[in-house]
Amino acid sequence: MDVIRRATEVVGKHGPRVSLVIKADIRPGHDHGEIEGKVQRLNAAIEQLDSGK
């Protein structure tokens, strides 16, 4: 994760300590990620509320 390493190096230039927490769920065959599924489920729930069901 090159972008994380580079960002950490840049931030590290501005102070003696960098605190970093990363959570990743990397699974073969799951290209779109859980966040997209959550957004789809939320939009479906909103549509149900709007339609009065």
mmCIF file as Biopython writes it, N, C-alpha, C and O atoms, coordinates in Angstrom:
data_model
#
loop_
_atom_site.group_PDB
_atom_site.id
_atom_site.type_symbol
_atom_site.label_atom_id
_atom_site.label_alt_id
_atom_site.label_comp_id
_atom_site.label_asym_id
_atom_site.label_entity_id
_atom_site.label_seq_id
_atom_site.pdbx_PDB_ins_code
_atom_site.Cartn_x
_atom_site.Cartn_y
_atom_site.Cartn_z
_atom_site.occupancy
_atom_site.B_iso_or_equiv
_atom_site.auth_seq_id
_atom_site.auth_asym_id
_atom_site.pdbx_PDB_model_num
ATOM 1   N N  . MET A ? 1  ? 0.842   -1.174  0.000  1.0 0.0 1  A 1 
ATOM 2   C CA . MET A ? 1  ? 0.000   0.000   0.000  1.0 0.0 1  A 1 
ATOM 3   C C  . MET A ? 1  ? 0.887   1.237   0.000  1.0 0.0 1  A 1 
ATOM 4   O O  . MET A ? 1  ? 1.102   1.910   1.008  1.0 0.0 1  A 1 
ATOM 5   N N  . ASP A ? 2  ? 1.371   1.478   -1.175 1.0 0.0 2  A 1 
ATOM 6   C CA . ASP A ? 2  ? 2.348   2.541   -1.368 1.0 0.0 2  A 1 
ATOM 7   C C  . ASP A ? 2  ? 1.839   3.903   -0.924 1.0 0.0 2  A 1 
ATOM 8   O O  . ASP A ? 2  ? 2.591   4.676   -0.330 1.0 0.0 2  A 1 
ATOM 9   N N  . VAL A ? 3  ? 0.586   4.210   -1.198 1.0 0.0 3  A 1 
ATOM 10  C CA . VAL A ? 3  ? 0.060   5.537   -0.845 1.0 0.0 3  A 1 
ATOM 11  C C  . VAL A ? 3  ? 0.070   5.745   0.670  1.0 0.0 3  A 1 
ATOM 12  O O  . VAL A ? 3  ? 0.291   6.862   1.136  1.0 0.0 3  A 1 
ATOM 13  N N  . ILE A ? 4  ? -0.164  4.699   1.431  1.0 0.0 4  A 1 
ATOM 14  C CA . ILE A ? 4  ? -0.148  4.810   2.897  1.0 0.0 4  A 1 
ATOM 15  C C  . ILE A ? 4  ? 1.273   5.059   3.382  1.0 0.0 4  A 1 
ATOM 16  O O  . ILE A ? 4  ? 1.498   5.896   4.257  1.0 0.0 4  A 1 
ATOM 17  N N  . ARG A ? 5  ? 2.228   4.334   2.815  1.0 0.0 5  A 1 
ATOM 18  C CA . ARG A ? 5  ? 3.624   4.530   3.196  1.0 0.0 5  A 1 
ATOM 19  C C  . ARG A ? 5  ? 4.073   5.956   2.884  1.0 0.0 5  A 1 
ATOM 20  O O  . ARG A ? 5  ? 4.697   6.610   3.720  1.0 0.0 5  A 1 
ATOM 21  N N  . ARG A ? 6  ? 3.755   6.438   1.681  1.0 0.0 6  A 1 
ATOM 22  C CA . ARG A ? 6  ? 4.166   7.786   1.291  1.0 0.0 6  A 1 
ATOM 23  C C  . ARG A ? 6  ? 3.503   8.850   2.156  1.0 0.0 6  A 1 
ATOM 24  O O  . ARG A ? 6  ? 4.151   9.818   2.554  1.0 0.0 6  A 1 
ATOM 25  N N  . ALA A ? 7  ? 2.228   8.681   2.445  1.0 0.0 7  A 1 
ATOM 26  C CA . ALA A ? 7  ? 1.529   9.653   3.292  1.0 0.0 7  A 1 
ATOM 27  C C  . ALA A ? 7  ? 2.120   9.672   4.698  1.0 0.0 7  A 1 
ATOM 28  O O  . ALA A ? 7  ? 2.279   10.737  5.294  1.0 0.0 7  A 1 
ATOM 29  N N  . THR A ? 8  ? 2.444   8.502   5.223  1.0 0.0 8  A 1 
ATOM 30  C CA . THR A ? 8  ? 3.033   8.408   6.558  1.0 0.0 8  A 1 
ATOM 31  C C  . THR A ? 8  ? 4.392   9.101   6.594  1.0 0.0 8  A 1 
ATOM 32  O O  . THR A ? 8  ? 4.711   9.793   7.560  1.0 0.0 8  A 1 
ATOM 33  N N  . GLU A ? 9  ? 5.185   8.919   5.553  1.0 0.0 9  A 1 
ATOM 34  C CA . GLU A ? 9  ? 6.493   9.578   5.492  1.0 0.0 9  A 1 
ATOM 35  C C  . GLU A ? 9  ? 6.350   11.098  5.460  1.0 0.0 9  A 1 
ATOM 36  O O  . GLU A ? 9  ? 7.116   11.803  6.117  1.0 0.0 9  A 1 
ATOM 37  N N  . VAL A ? 10 ? 5.392   11.602  4.716  1.0 0.0 10 A 1 
ATOM 38  C CA . VAL A ? 10 ? 5.180   13.053  4.633  1.0 0.0 10 A 1 
ATOM 39  C C  . VAL A ? 10 ? 4.735   13.603  5.980  1.0 0.0 10 A 1 
ATOM 40  O O  . VAL A ? 10 ? 5.252   14.623  6.436  1.0 0.0 10 A 1 
ATOM 41  N N  . VAL A ? 11 ? 3.792   12.945  6.611  1.0 0.0 11 A 1 
ATOM 42  C CA . VAL A ? 11 ? 3.302   13.402  7.918  1.0 0.0 11 A 1 
ATOM 43  C C  . VAL A ? 11 ? 4.419   13.325  8.953  1.0 0.0 11 A 1 
ATOM 44  O O  . VAL A ? 11 ? 4.522   14.193  9.820  1.0 0.0 11 A 1 
ATOM 45  N N  . GLY A ? 12 ? 5.252   12.299  8.868  1.0 0.0 12 A 1 
ATOM 46  C CA . GLY A ? 12 ? 6.350   12.126  9.811  1.0 0.0 12 A 1 
ATOM 47  C C  . GLY A ? 12 ? 7.361   13.259  9.789  1.0 0.0 12 A 1 
ATOM 48  O O  . GLY A ? 12 ? 8.082   13.461  10.766 1.0 0.0 12 A 1 
ATOM 49  N N  . LYS A ? 13 ? 7.426   13.991  8.708  1.0 0.0 13 A 1 
ATOM 50  C CA . LYS A ? 13 ? 8.342   15.134  8.617  1.0 0.0 13 A 1 
ATOM 51  C C  . LYS A ? 13 ? 7.897   16.302  9.494  1.0 0.0 13 A 1 
ATOM 52  O O  . LYS A ? 13 ? 8.683   17.211  9.763  1.0 0.0 13 A 1 
ATOM 53  N N  . HIS A ? 14 ? 6.649   16.283  9.938  1.0 0.0 14 A 1 
ATOM 54  C CA . HIS A ? 14 ? 6.088   17.406  10.691 1.0 0.0 14 A 1 
ATOM 55  C C  . HIS A ? 14 ? 5.972   17.135  12.186 1.0 0.0 14 A 1 
ATOM 56  O O  . HIS A ? 14 ? 5.433   17.963  12.920 1.0 0.0 14 A 1 
ATOM 57  N N  . GLY A ? 15 ? 6.460   16.003  12.641 1.0 0.0 15 A 1 
ATOM 58  C CA . GLY A ? 15 ? 6.390   15.707  14.064 1.0 0.0 15 A 1 
ATOM 59  C C  . GLY A ? 15 ? 7.160   14.442  14.382 1.0 0.0 15 A 1 
ATOM 60  O O  . GLY A ? 15 ? 7.535   13.690  13.482 1.0 0.0 15 A 1 
ATOM 61  N N  . PRO A ? 16 ? 7.394   14.210  15.664 1.0 0.0 16 A 1 
ATOM 62  C CA . PRO A ? 16 ? 8.207   13.064  16.061 1.0 0.0 16 A 1 
ATOM 63  C C  . PRO A ? 16 ? 7.460   11.731  16.044 1.0 0.0 16 A 1 
ATOM 64  O O  . PRO A ? 16 ? 8.064   10.677  16.241 1.0 0.0 16 A 1 
ATOM 65  N N  . ARG A ? 17 ? 6.158   11.776  15.809 1.0 0.0 17 A 1 
ATOM 66  C CA . ARG A ? 17 ? 5.378   10.544  15.925 1.0 0.0 17 A 1 
ATOM 67  C C  . ARG A ? 17 ? 4.229   10.562  14.917 1.0 0.0 17 A 1 
ATOM 68  O O  . ARG A ? 17 ? 3.604   11.597  14.686 1.0 0.0 17 A 1 
ATOM 69  N N  . VAL A ? 18 ? 3.967   9.407   14.330 1.0 0.0 18 A 1 
ATOM 70  C CA . VAL A ? 18 ? 2.829   9.238   13.433 1.0 0.0 18 A 1 
ATOM 71  C C  . VAL A ? 18 ? 2.016   8.067   13.956 1.0 0.0 18 A 1 
ATOM 72  O O  . VAL A ? 18 ? 2.541   6.967   14.125 1.0 0.0 18 A 1 
ATOM 73  N N  . SER A ? 19 ? 0.747   8.300   14.208 1.0 0.0 19 A 1 
ATOM 74  C CA . SER A ? 19 ? -0.155  7.238   14.642 1.0 0.0 19 A 1 
ATOM 75  C C  . SER A ? 19 ? -1.038  6.873   13.454 1.0 0.0 19 A 1 
ATOM 76  O O  . SER A ? 19 ? -1.633  7.747   12.823 1.0 0.0 19 A 1 
ATOM 77  N N  . LEU A ? 20 ? -1.119  5.590   13.155 1.0 0.0 20 A 1 
ATOM 78  C CA . LEU A ? 20 ? -1.838  5.143   11.971 1.0 0.0 20 A 1 
ATOM 79  C C  . LEU A ? 20 ? -2.611  3.873   12.295 1.0 0.0 20 A 1 
ATOM 80  O O  . LEU A ? 20 ? -2.060  2.914   12.836 1.0 0.0 20 A 1 
ATOM 81  N N  . VAL A ? 21 ? -3.889  3.883   11.956 1.0 0.0 21 A 1 
ATOM 82  C CA . VAL A ? 21 ? -4.731  2.700   12.122 1.0 0.0 21 A 1 
ATOM 83  C C  . VAL A ? 21 ? -5.357  2.397   10.772 1.0 0.0 21 A 1 
ATOM 84  O O  . VAL A ? 21 ? -5.965  3.269   10.151 1.0 0.0 21 A 1 
ATOM 85  N N  . ILE A ? 22 ? -5.207  1.170   10.323 1.0 0.0 22 A 1 
ATOM 86  C CA . ILE A ? 22 ? -5.765  0.758   9.037  1.0 0.0 22 A 1 
ATOM 87  C C  . ILE A ? 22 ? -6.564  -0.518  9.246  1.0 0.0 22 A 1 
ATOM 88  O O  . ILE A ? 22 ? -6.105  -1.457  9.896  1.0 0.0 22 A 1 
ATOM 89  N N  . LYS A ? 23 ? -7.755  -0.536  8.689  1.0 0.0 23 A 1 
ATOM 90  C CA . LYS A ? 23 ? -8.560  -1.749  8.703  1.0 0.0 23 A 1 
ATOM 91  C C  . LYS A ? 23 ? -8.877  -2.085  7.256  1.0 0.0 23 A 1 
ATOM 92  O O  . LYS A ? 23 ? -9.387  -1.243  6.518  1.0 0.0 23 A 1 
ATOM 93  N N  . ALA A ? 24 ? -8.583  -3.288  6.856  1.0 0.0 24 A 1 
ATOM 94  C CA . ALA A ? 24 ? -8.838  -3.694  5.475  1.0 0.0 24 A 1 
ATOM 95  C C  . ALA A ? 24 ? -9.443  -5.089  5.472  1.0 0.0 24 A 1 
ATOM 96  O O  . ALA A ? 24 ? -9.045  -5.959  6.246  1.0 0.0 24 A 1 
ATOM 97  N N  . ASP A ? 25 ? -10.395 -5.281  4.600  1.0 0.0 25 A 1 
ATOM 98  C CA . ASP A ? 25 ? -11.003 -6.597  4.399  1.0 0.0 25 A 1 
ATOM 99  C C  . ASP A ? 25 ? -10.755 -6.949  2.940  1.0 0.0 25 A 1 
ATOM 100 O O  . ASP A ? 25 ? -11.544 -6.604  2.060  1.0 0.0 25 A 1 
ATOM 101 N N  . ILE A ? 26 ? -9.664  -7.630  2.699  1.0 0.0 26 A 1 
ATOM 102 C CA . ILE A ? 26 ? -9.239  -7.930  1.338  1.0 0.0 26 A 1 
ATOM 103 C C  . ILE A ? 26 ? -9.508  -9.404  1.071  1.0 0.0 26 A 1 
ATOM 104 O O  . ILE A ? 26 ? -8.881  -10.287 1.657  1.0 0.0 26 A 1 
ATOM 105 N N  . ARG A ? 27 ? -10.462 -9.648  0.167  1.0 0.0 27 A 1 
ATOM 106 C CA . ARG A ? 27 ? -10.836 -11.026 -0.150 1.0 0.0 27 A 1 
ATOM 107 C C  . ARG A ? 27 ? -10.914 -11.195 -1.664 1.0 0.0 27 A 1 
ATOM 108 O O  . ARG A ? 27 ? -11.498 -10.364 -2.360 1.0 0.0 27 A 1 
ATOM 109 N N  . PRO A ? 28 ? -10.326 -12.266 -2.164 1.0 0.0 28 A 1 
ATOM 110 C CA . PRO A ? 28 ? -10.420 -12.531 -3.604 1.0 0.0 28 A 1 
ATOM 111 C C  . PRO A ? 28 ? -11.881 -12.653 -4.039 1.0 0.0 28 A 1 
ATOM 112 O O  . PRO A ? 28 ? -12.691 -13.280 -3.356 1.0 0.0 28 A 1 
ATOM 113 N N  . GLY A ? 29 ? -12.204 -12.054 -5.171 1.0 0.0 29 A 1 
ATOM 114 C CA . GLY A ? 29 ? -13.558 -12.145 -5.701 1.0 0.0 29 A 1 
ATOM 115 C C  . GLY A ? 29 ? -14.517 -11.105 -5.162 1.0 0.0 29 A 1 
ATOM 116 O O  . GLY A ? 29 ? -15.676 -11.065 -5.574 1.0 0.0 29 A 1 
ATOM 117 N N  . HIS A ? 30 ? -14.065 -10.272 -4.259 1.0 0.0 30 A 1 
ATOM 118 C CA . HIS A ? 30 ? -14.904 -9.206  -3.703 1.0 0.0 30 A 1 
ATOM 119 C C  . HIS A ? 30 ? -14.288 -7.867  -4.107 1.0 0.0 30 A 1 
ATOM 120 O O  . HIS A ? 30 ? -13.630 -7.200  -3.308 1.0 0.0 30 A 1 
ATOM 121 N N  . ASP A ? 31 ? -14.516 -7.497  -5.353 1.0 0.0 31 A 1 
ATOM 122 C CA . ASP A ? 31 ? -13.842 -6.329  -5.915 1.0 0.0 31 A 1 
ATOM 123 C C  . ASP A ? 31 ? -14.462 -5.000  -5.514 1.0 0.0 31 A 1 
ATOM 124 O O  . ASP A ? 31 ? -13.775 -3.979  -5.532 1.0 0.0 31 A 1 
ATOM 125 N N  . HIS A ? 32 ? -15.731 -4.984  -5.155 1.0 0.0 32 A 1 
ATOM 126 C CA . HIS A ? 32 ? -16.409 -3.708  -4.956 1.0 0.0 32 A 1 
ATOM 127 C C  . HIS A ? 32 ? -16.394 -3.229  -3.514 1.0 0.0 32 A 1 
ATOM 128 O O  . HIS A ? 32 ? -16.704 -2.065  -3.259 1.0 0.0 32 A 1 
ATOM 129 N N  . GLY A ? 33 ? -16.051 -4.068  -2.580 1.0 0.0 33 A 1 
ATOM 130 C CA . GLY A ? 33 ? -15.946 -3.651  -1.197 1.0 0.0 33 A 1 
ATOM 131 C C  . GLY A ? 33 ? -17.280 -3.579  -0.483 1.0 0.0 33 A 1 
ATOM 132 O O  . GLY A ? 33 ? -18.334 -3.448  -1.105 1.0 0.0 33 A 1 
ATOM 133 N N  . GLU A ? 34 ? -17.214 -3.665  0.811  1.0 0.0 34 A 1 
ATOM 134 C CA . GLU A ? 34 ? -18.410 -3.669  1.650  1.0 0.0 34 A 1 
ATOM 135 C C  . GLU A ? 34 ? -19.099 -2.315  1.659  1.0 0.0 34 A 1 
ATOM 136 O O  . GLU A ? 34 ? -20.322 -2.249  1.781  1.0 0.0 34 A 1 
ATOM 137 N N  . ILE A ? 35 ? -18.345 -1.241  1.534  1.0 0.0 35 A 1 
ATOM 138 C CA . ILE A ? 35 ? -18.962 0.084   1.621  1.0 0.0 35 A 1 
ATOM 139 C C  . ILE A ? 35 ? -19.979 0.292   0.508  1.0 0.0 35 A 1 
ATOM 140 O O  . ILE A ? 35 ? -21.018 0.913   0.732  1.0 0.0 35 A 1 
ATOM 141 N N  . GLU A ? 36 ? -19.697 -0.216  -0.689 1.0 0.0 36 A 1 
ATOM 142 C CA . GLU A ? 36 ? -20.668 -0.079  -1.781 1.0 0.0 36 A 1 
ATOM 143 C C  . GLU A ? 36 ? -21.940 -0.856  -1.472 1.0 0.0 36 A 1 
ATOM 144 O O  . GLU A ? 36 ? -23.040 -0.392  -1.772 1.0 0.0 36 A 1 
ATOM 145 N N  . GLY A ? 37 ? -21.797 -2.031  -0.878 1.0 0.0 37 A 1 
ATOM 146 C CA . GLY A ? 37 ? -22.969 -2.809  -0.483 1.0 0.0 37 A 1 
ATOM 147 C C  . GLY A ? 37 ? -23.787 -2.092  0.576  1.0 0.0 37 A 1 
ATOM 148 O O  . GLY A ? 37 ? -25.018 -2.118  0.543  1.0 0.0 37 A 1 
ATOM 149 N N  . LYS A ? 38 ? -23.106 -1.454  1.511  1.0 0.0 38 A 1 
ATOM 150 C CA . LYS A ? 38 ? -23.811 -0.701  2.552  1.0 0.0 38 A 1 
ATOM 151 C C  . LYS A ? 38 ? -24.594 0.462   1.953  1.0 0.0 38 A 1 
ATOM 152 O O  . LYS A ? 38 ? -25.731 0.721   2.345  1.0 0.0 38 A 1 
ATOM 153 N N  . VAL A ? 39 ? -23.983 1.152   1.009  1.0 0.0 39 A 1 
ATOM 154 C CA . VAL A ? 39 ? -24.664 2.274   0.359  1.0 0.0 39 A 1 
ATOM 155 C C  . VAL A ? 39 ? -25.890 1.777   -0.400 1.0 0.0 39 A 1 
ATOM 156 O O  . VAL A ? 39 ? -26.947 2.406   -0.344 1.0 0.0 39 A 1 
ATOM 157 N N  . GLN A ? 40 ? -25.762 0.661   -1.104 1.0 0.0 40 A 1 
ATOM 158 C CA . GLN A ? 40 ? -26.898 0.098   -1.839 1.0 0.0 40 A 1 
ATOM 159 C C  . GLN A ? 40 ? -28.028 -0.284  -0.887 1.0 0.0 40 A 1 
ATOM 160 O O  . GLN A ? 40 ? -29.195 -0.010  -1.165 1.0 0.0 40 A 1 
ATOM 161 N N  . ARG A ? 41 ? -27.682 -0.917  0.240  1.0 0.0 41 A 1 
ATOM 162 C CA . ARG A ? 41 ? -28.715 -1.305  1.215  1.0 0.0 41 A 1 
ATOM 163 C C  . ARG A ? 41 ? -29.381 -0.076  1.827  1.0 0.0 41 A 1 
ATOM 164 O O  . ARG A ? 41 ? -30.592 -0.072  2.048  1.0 0.0 41 A 1 
ATOM 165 N N  . LEU A ? 42 ? -28.610 0.952   2.097  1.0 0.0 42 A 1 
ATOM 166 C CA . LEU A ? 42 ? -29.163 2.188   2.649  1.0 0.0 42 A 1 
ATOM 167 C C  . LEU A ? 42 ? -30.103 2.853   1.652  1.0 0.0 42 A 1 
ATOM 168 O O  . LEU A ? 42 ? -31.193 3.290   2.023  1.0 0.0 42 A 1 
ATOM 169 N N  . ASN A ? 43 ? -29.693 2.932   0.400  1.0 0.0 43 A 1 
ATOM 170 C CA . ASN A ? 43 ? -30.555 3.521   -0.627 1.0 0.0 43 A 1 
ATOM 171 C C  . ASN A ? 43 ? -31.847 2.732   -0.790 1.0 0.0 43 A 1 
ATOM 172 O O  . ASN A ? 43 ? -32.911 3.325   -0.968 1.0 0.0 43 A 1 
ATOM 173 N N  . ALA A ? 44 ? -31.773 1.406   -0.733 1.0 0.0 44 A 1 
ATOM 174 C CA . ALA A ? 44 ? -32.980 0.579   -0.835 1.0 0.0 44 A 1 
ATOM 175 C C  . ALA A ? 44 ? -33.907 0.837   0.349  1.0 0.0 44 A 1 
ATOM 176 O O  . ALA A ? 44 ? -35.124 0.910   0.178  1.0 0.0 44 A 1 
ATOM 177 N N  . ALA A ? 45 ? -33.343 0.975   1.549  1.0 0.0 45 A 1 
ATOM 178 C CA . ALA A ? 45 ? -34.158 1.244   2.733  1.0 0.0 45 A 1 
ATOM 179 C C  . ALA A ? 45 ? -34.826 2.614   2.632  1.0 0.0 45 A 1 
ATOM 180 O O  . ALA A ? 45 ? -35.985 2.767   3.019  1.0 0.0 45 A 1 
ATOM 181 N N  . ILE A ? 46 ? -34.114 3.598   2.123  1.0 0.0 46 A 1 
ATOM 182 C CA . ILE A ? 46 ? -34.686 4.939   1.953  1.0 0.0 46 A 1 
ATOM 183 C C  . ILE A ? 46 ? -35.819 4.903   0.937  1.0 0.0 46 A 1 
ATOM 184 O O  . ILE A ? 46 ? -36.858 5.533   1.139  1.0 0.0 46 A 1 
ATOM 185 N N  . GLU A ? 47 ? -35.624 4.174   -0.149 1.0 0.0 47 A 1 
ATOM 186 C CA . GLU A ? 47 ? -36.680 4.052   -1.159 1.0 0.0 47 A 1 
ATOM 187 C C  . GLU A ? 47 ? -37.932 3.403   -0.571 1.0 0.0 47 A 1 
ATOM 188 O O  . GLU A ? 47 ? -39.049 3.815   -0.883 1.0 0.0 47 A 1 
ATOM 189 N N  . GLN A ? 48 ? -37.750 2.391   0.276  1.0 0.0 48 A 1 
ATOM 190 C CA . GLN A ? 48 ? -38.901 1.743   0.921  1.0 0.0 48 A 1 
ATOM 191 C C  . GLN A ? 48 ? -39.629 2.727   1.822  1.0 0.0 48 A 1 
ATOM 192 O O  . GLN A ? 48 ? -40.860 2.763   1.835  1.0 0.0 48 A 1 
ATOM 193 N N  . LEU A ? 49 ? -38.883 3.523   2.574  1.0 0.0 49 A 1 
ATOM 194 C CA . LEU A ? 49 ? -39.511 4.518   3.445  1.0 0.0 49 A 1 
ATOM 195 C C  . LEU A ? 49 ? -40.268 5.560   2.628  1.0 0.0 49 A 1 
ATOM 196 O O  . LEU A ? 49 ? -41.376 5.959   2.986  1.0 0.0 49 A 1 
ATOM 197 N N  . ASP A ? 50 ? -39.662 5.993   1.535  1.0 0.0 50 A 1 
ATOM 198 C CA . ASP A ? 50 ? -40.297 6.998   0.680  1.0 0.0 50 A 1 
ATOM 199 C C  . ASP A ? 50 ? -41.566 6.472   0.018  1.0 0.0 50 A 1 
ATOM 200 O O  . ASP A ? 50 ? -42.509 7.228   -0.217 1.0 0.0 50 A 1 
ATOM 201 N N  . SER A ? 51 ? -41.586 5.176   -0.282 1.0 0.0 51 A 1 
ATOM 202 C CA . SER A ? 51 ? -42.762 4.604   -0.954 1.0 0.0 51 A 1 
ATOM 203 C C  . SER A ? 51 ? -43.844 4.191   0.042  1.0 0.0 51 A 1 
ATOM 204 O O  . SER A ? 51 ? -44.930 3.775   -0.362 1.0 0.0 51 A 1 
ATOM 205 N N  . GLY A ? 52 ? -43.556 4.301   1.337  1.0 0.0 52 A 1 
ATOM 206 C CA . GLY A ? 52 ? -44.544 3.990   2.369  1.0 0.0 52 A 1 
ATOM 207 C C  . GLY A ? 52 ? -44.697 2.515   2.670  1.0 0.0 52 A 1 
ATOM 208 O O  . GLY A ? 52 ? -45.689 2.118   3.282  1.0 0.0 52 A 1 
ATOM 209 N N  . LYS A ? 53 ? -43.754 1.697   2.264  1.0 0.0 53 A 1 
ATOM 210 C CA . LYS A ? 53 ? -43.833 0.247   2.511  1.0 0.0 53 A 1 
ATOM 211 C C  . LYS A ? 53 ? -43.238 -0.106  3.846  1.0 0.0 53 A 1 
ATOM 212 O O  . LYS A ? 53 ? -43.217 -1.278  4.222  1.0 0.0 53 A 1 
#
